[in-house]
Amino acid sequence: MANNTAIVVQVNKIDPHPNADNLAIAKLLGTQVIVAKDTVPGTIFVYVDSNMKLSEDFLKYNNLYKHSEKNFDITKSGFFEDNGRVKCIKLRGEISDGFLFPLKFFSYIDRSFGYDSAELSLGMELNSIDGVKFCEKYIVPVRNTGGSNVKKVRSAPTSKMFVEHIDTDQFYKNIHKIPSGTLCYIVEKVHGTSGRIALALIEEWEKQSFMYKLLYKLANGFRKIPHVSRYGYITGSRRVVLDTSKEGYHDNRMRYELLDRVRGLLPKGMQLYFEIYGYDVTGAEIQKGFSYGCNPGTYKARLYRMTMNNEDGYCVDMPLEYVINFAAQINFEAPEILCKYFYSGTDESKKNLEELVFEYSQGQSTLDPETLKEGVIVQYLDECGRMQFLKYKQDAFRLLESGNKDKGIVDIEDMS
């Protein structure tokens, strides 16, 4: 299932709001949403979390805009700002994370949608109806994406062996994917910026200029271009192979320094995945409020995954214990296993795992008692023997994250 989607849920647990007679608290997916007091347990809703925003038409035709002149019925007003962002807020002392709405809110797209539409089943994740998008991830607008002191290279290298980290899905949405009889690792999720380094086969031809390629083809009668590659080190952010001839959102010197740190230490085909936290080379916090005890002007890199990749981009994960030991060899921080849990697949085992994930996600970071913990990652092997990752962020972090978006503070991961 994809990230950045809404999900169809049945809200079975509804508690009274301790500080408001006309409100209640709906519990779902490891969090809670404030709802009307008359909400009936067992009701089917669509849930949109605080990472998202709703479309203009959805808000307009359901009269949800705060500024009533933007609504279809200008005599009605809701509580959404003009940017349509779904927020995590405190309402009368209780956290409300996300937005719940009935299926009938889709009737502006298709009149057949009511409270019991057969086309939407429990657990279904979606961001559109009949091709009409109603929600998407909210990203804080960035005016200036330029950097100043950026190291120059001719072009970004190309390699099938340099593989992006798999998308980390939501734990409570995807616990059903964990196979029975699986050992689950719970580790802390660090709020920084991602990095990748590999010793991989780099396509030499792709690095050549257009004029070089043209002259080569002319000289060789436009025969088939030879496959030319060599093993070399390659680095990047979460999604980008570094081409610093183009300026990025932030200075990439940290990633080049880390590359120099491991140069000569990796076997061919090995790739490292890590999180960088603390302060960047400009002196600014990498993620505002999340320095994890680093001194100003310094940063650390926490290794969290290692793979061996072949020429086709097929990855085999190293065991987490191996990752921990290797981190010490290359002077990276090692992930700390908060808990190991054998998941049997029974209802009781599922409940126990959910409780452990919630418990270990709370409070302050194990890296620094002055820094709020973002949440946890659950690692496990799927039925094909591949490592998978599920995430859960605690409510206190989501509340802070939502407030930062209100202030226009950019999450670097959205830009990298």
PyMOL commands that set and color helices and strands:
alter all, ss='L'
color gray80, all
select helices_A, chain A and resi 56-61+68-70+103-108+171-177+205-207+210-219+253-262+320-329+347-361+395-406+412-414
alter helices_A, ss='H'
color red, helices_A
select strands_A, chain A and resi 6-11+13-16+23-28+31-36+43-48+52-54+88-91+94-97+99-101+125-126+128-129+132-133+135-137+169-170+182-189+193-203+229-236+270-278+299-309+315-317+337-343+375-381+387-393
alter strands_A, ss='S'
color yellow, strands_A
deselect
rebuild
show_as cartoon
